[in-house]
């Protein structure tokens, strides 16, 4: 069964740029599932979805279990991360580990963290976002599988255990 939706997991703060993502989804006419905890920002986002007549394309879910979250990632066309600013950007790593492609903002921090393991777009340009979505929709299945495997290998370099050991080493060196 071919995936028929994109997924975004995270909060709905304004800097996450979900408004432009919704505009791009309207252009490509493909479903988007947003998983986010309930908040004033989700309420505002739902009103925007309704105002843009996008409720048939954009579905907002609240809390989901870890198992359901993994399935949402794995069974999606791709995870989309349209953020305008970020510290490290863990959600794309989580999506890749779950077995899907990631399409993310081409902001410097994300380019540094993810290199060529993901697909990029200009988060300020709705057409750029739409083009990236369409590129992934149209990717051949064998290319998709290869990209996912390469991406999964790439993100293995980031681990909590490795970070803890490196941090401990720094603390010990300052004694």
DODRENMI-781630 format. One record per residue (C-alpha): residue number from 1; x, y, z. Coordinates in Angstrom, 2 decimals, always signed. Layout:
ATOM | NUM | X | Y | Z .
...
//
This chain:
ATOM | 1 | +0.00 | +0.00 | +0.00 .
ATOM | 2 | +1.42 | +3.37 | -1.02 .
ATOM | 3 | +1.47 | +6.07 | +1.66 .
ATOM | 4 | -1.01 | +8.86 | +1.10 .
ATOM | 5 | -0.11 | +11.46 | +3.72 .
ATOM | 6 | +2.69 | +13.63 | +5.04 .
ATOM | 7 | +3.17 | +13.96 | +8.78 .
ATOM | 8 | +4.31 | +16.71 | +11.11 .
ATOM | 9 | +4.93 | +15.91 | +14.77 .
ATOM | 10 | +5.65 | +18.69 | +17.22 .
ATOM | 11 | +4.24 | +21.81 | +18.72 .
ATOM | 12 | +2.35 | +24.45 | +16.78 .
ATOM | 13 | +4.28 | +27.50 | +17.88 .
ATOM | 14 | +4.41 | +30.22 | +15.21 .
ATOM | 15 | +8.13 | +29.63 | +14.43 .
ATOM | 16 | +7.28 | +26.07 | +13.38 .
ATOM | 17 | +5.84 | +27.66 | +10.20 .
ATOM | 18 | +2.82 | +25.38 | +9.86 .
ATOM | 19 | +0.83 | +28.05 | +8.03 .
ATOM | 20 | +3.15 | +27.90 | +5.01 .
ATOM | 21 | +3.16 | +24.11 | +5.18 .
ATOM | 22 | -0.64 | +24.10 | +5.00 .
ATOM | 23 | -0.50 | +26.43 | +1.99 .
ATOM | 24 | +1.93 | +24.02 | +0.30 .
ATOM | 25 | -0.30 | +21.05 | +1.13 .
ATOM | 26 | -3.21 | +22.88 | -0.52 .
ATOM | 27 | -1.07 | +23.32 | -3.64 .
ATOM | 28 | -0.05 | +19.65 | -3.86 .
ATOM | 29 | -3.46 | +18.36 | -2.75 .
ATOM | 30 | -2.04 | +15.66 | -0.50 .
ATOM | 31 | -3.09 | +14.92 | +3.06 .
ATOM | 32 | -1.15 | +16.22 | +6.07 .
ATOM | 33 | -1.48 | +14.78 | +9.56 .
ATOM | 34 | -0.34 | +17.07 | +12.38 .
ATOM | 35 | +0.32 | +15.48 | +15.75 .
ATOM | 36 | +0.57 | +18.05 | +18.51 .
ATOM | 37 | -0.54 | +18.47 | +22.07 .
ATOM | 38 | -3.54 | +20.66 | +22.61 .
ATOM | 39 | -2.71 | +24.32 | +23.20 .
ATOM | 40 | -3.80 | +27.80 | +22.27 .
ATOM | 41 | -1.56 | +27.44 | +19.20 .
ATOM | 42 | -3.38 | +24.31 | +18.04 .
ATOM | 43 | -6.69 | +26.09 | +18.50 .
ATOM | 44 | -5.42 | +28.95 | +16.33 .
ATOM | 45 | -4.06 | +26.49 | +13.77 .
ATOM | 46 | -7.40 | +24.69 | +13.54 .
ATOM | 47 | -9.13 | +28.02 | +12.89 .
ATOM | 48 | -6.59 | +28.76 | +10.15 .
ATOM | 49 | -7.16 | +25.33 | +8.59 .
ATOM | 50 | -10.89 | +26.01 | +8.55 .
ATOM | 51 | -10.42 | +29.54 | +7.17 .
ATOM | 52 | -8.27 | +28.14 | +4.33 .
ATOM | 53 | -10.89 | +25.44 | +3.62 .
ATOM | 54 | -8.18 | +22.83 | +4.17 .
ATOM | 55 | -9.95 | +20.56 | +6.66 .
ATOM | 56 | -10.25 | +17.78 | +4.06 .
ATOM | 57 | -6.47 | +17.84 | +3.57 .
ATOM | 58 | -5.17 | +18.64 | +7.06 .
ATOM | 59 | -6.01 | +16.53 | +10.10 .
ATOM | 60 | -4.89 | +17.56 | +13.58 .
ATOM | 61 | -4.45 | +14.79 | +16.14 .
ATOM | 62 | -3.75 | +15.28 | +19.82 .
ATOM | 63 | -1.76 | +12.83 | +21.89 .
ATOM | 64 | -0.85 | +9.50 | +20.28 .
ATOM | 65 | +0.94 | +6.53 | +21.82 .
ATOM | 66 | +4.58 | +5.85 | +20.97 .
ATOM | 67 | +3.50 | +2.83 | +18.93 .
ATOM | 68 | +0.98 | +4.91 | +16.97 .
ATOM | 69 | +3.56 | +7.65 | +16.51 .
ATOM | 70 | +6.06 | +5.20 | +15.05 .
ATOM | 71 | +3.38 | +3.86 | +12.69 .
ATOM | 72 | +2.40 | +7.38 | +11.61 .
ATOM | 73 | +6.02 | +8.09 | +10.72 .
ATOM | 74 | +6.69 | +4.76 | +9.04 .
ATOM | 75 | +3.50 | +4.76 | +6.96 .
ATOM | 76 | +3.77 | +8.37 | +5.80 .
ATOM | 77 | +5.10 | +9.67 | +2.51 .
ATOM | 78 | +7.53 | +11.68 | +4.63 .
ATOM | 79 | +7.92 | +13.73 | +7.76 .
ATOM | 80 | +7.85 | +17.48 | +7.05 .
ATOM | 81 | +9.63 | +19.98 | +9.30 .
ATOM | 82 | +9.02 | +23.57 | +8.10 .
ATOM | 83 | +10.56 | +25.29 | +11.13 .
ATOM | 84 | +12.07 | +28.76 | +10.86 .
ATOM | 85 | +14.43 | +28.30 | +13.82 .
ATOM | 86 | +15.64 | +25.33 | +15.79 .
ATOM | 87 | +18.26 | +24.25 | +18.30 .
ATOM | 88 | +19.16 | +20.76 | +17.05 .
ATOM | 89 | +15.98 | +19.47 | +15.47 .
ATOM | 90 | +15.26 | +16.03 | +16.96 .
ATOM | 91 | +11.97 | +15.30 | +15.14 .
ATOM | 92 | +13.59 | +14.55 | +11.74 .
ATOM | 93 | +15.99 | +12.11 | +13.45 .
ATOM | 94 | +13.06 | +10.38 | +15.13 .
ATOM | 95 | +11.19 | +10.15 | +11.82 .
ATOM | 96 | +14.19 | +8.74 | +9.98 .
ATOM | 97 | +14.80 | +6.16 | +12.72 .
ATOM | 98 | +11.14 | +5.10 | +12.40 .
ATOM | 99 | +11.65 | +4.44 | +8.69 .
ATOM | 100 | +10.50 | +7.42 | +6.67 .
ATOM | 101 | +12.00 | +10.23 | +4.67 .
ATOM | 102 | +12.41 | +13.71 | +6.09 .
ATOM | 103 | +11.75 | +16.95 | +4.22 .
ATOM | 104 | +13.04 | +19.90 | +6.22 .
ATOM | 105 | +13.83 | +23.60 | +6.23 .
ATOM | 106 | +17.16 | +24.56 | +4.73 .
ATOM | 107 | +18.09 | +26.66 | +7.77 .
ATOM | 108 | +21.81 | +26.50 | +8.71 .
ATOM | 109 | +21.47 | +24.43 | +11.90 .
ATOM | 110 | +19.47 | +21.71 | +10.16 .
ATOM | 111 | +21.83 | +21.61 | +7.18 .
ATOM | 112 | +24.72 | +21.19 | +9.61 .
ATOM | 113 | +22.99 | +18.39 | +11.54 .
ATOM | 114 | +21.41 | +16.47 | +8.65 .
ATOM | 115 | +23.80 | +17.13 | +5.74 .
ATOM | 116 | +22.54 | +15.20 | +2.69 .
ATOM | 117 | +20.42 | +12.67 | +4.59 .
ATOM | 118 | +17.18 | +14.62 | +4.02 .
ATOM | 119 | +15.36 | +16.71 | +1.42 .
ATOM | 120 | +15.42 | +20.49 | +1.88 .
ATOM | 121 | +13.24 | +23.49 | +1.04 .
ATOM | 122 | +13.21 | +27.22 | +1.68 .
ATOM | 123 | +10.81 | +27.60 | +4.63 .
ATOM | 124 | +9.84 | +31.13 | +3.58 .
ATOM | 125 | +8.72 | +30.04 | +0.10 .
ATOM | 126 | +5.47 | +28.07 | -0.19 .
ATOM | 127 | +6.37 | +27.00 | -3.73 .
ATOM | 128 | +9.72 | +25.65 | -2.55 .
ATOM | 129 | +7.94 | +23.63 | +0.14 .
ATOM | 130 | +5.41 | +22.34 | -2.41 .
ATOM | 131 | +8.19 | +21.42 | -4.86 .
ATOM | 132 | +10.00 | +19.40 | -2.18 .
ATOM | 133 | +6.76 | +17.60 | -1.26 .
ATOM | 134 | +6.12 | +16.72 | -4.90 .
ATOM | 135 | +9.70 | +15.55 | -5.37 .
ATOM | 136 | +9.22 | +13.03 | -2.58 .
ATOM | 137 | +5.74 | +12.02 | -3.76 .
ATOM | 138 | +7.25 | +11.18 | -7.14 .
ATOM | 139 | +10.37 | +9.36 | -5.93 .
ATOM | 140 | +10.68 | +5.79 | -7.19 .
ATOM | 141 | +10.15 | +3.13 | -4.53 .
ATOM | 142 | +13.66 | +1.65 | -4.84 .
ATOM | 143 | +15.23 | +5.13 | -4.55 .
ATOM | 144 | +13.03 | +5.81 | -1.53 .
ATOM | 145 | +14.20 | +2.65 | +0.24 .
ATOM | 146 | +17.85 | +3.42 | -0.48 .
ATOM | 147 | +17.50 | +7.00 | +0.79 .
ATOM | 148 | +15.79 | +5.82 | +3.99 .
ATOM | 149 | +18.53 | +3.25 | +4.67 .
ATOM | 150 | +21.30 | +5.80 | +4.02 .
ATOM | 151 | +19.54 | +8.34 | +6.22 .
ATOM | 152 | +19.15 | +5.81 | +9.03 .
ATOM | 153 | +22.86 | +5.03 | +8.85 .
ATOM | 154 | +23.69 | +8.74 | +8.91 .
ATOM | 155 | +21.62 | +9.60 | +12.01 .
ATOM | 156 | +23.19 | +6.76 | +14.01 .
ATOM | 157 | +26.10 | +9.11 | +14.63 .
ATOM | 158 | +23.84 | +11.01 | +17.05 .
ATOM | 159 | +23.05 | +9.19 | +20.28 .
ATOM | 160 | +22.25 | +10.11 | +23.87 .
ATOM | 161 | +24.82 | +7.62 | +25.11 .
ATOM | 162 | +27.59 | +9.10 | +22.98 .
ATOM | 163 | +26.63 | +12.63 | +24.06 .
ATOM | 164 | +26.68 | +11.63 | +27.75 .
ATOM | 165 | +30.13 | +10.03 | +27.42 .
ATOM | 166 | +31.54 | +13.07 | +25.61 .
ATOM | 167 | +30.03 | +15.43 | +28.19 .
ATOM | 168 | +31.46 | +13.38 | +31.04 .
ATOM | 169 | +34.87 | +13.43 | +29.36 .
ATOM | 170 | +34.72 | +17.25 | +29.22 .
ATOM | 171 | +33.73 | +17.47 | +32.89 .
ATOM | 172 | +36.54 | +15.12 | +33.88 .
ATOM | 173 | +39.10 | +17.09 | +31.88 .
ATOM | 174 | +38.35 | +20.27 | +33.83 .
ATOM | 175 | +39.15 | +18.77 | +37.26 .
//
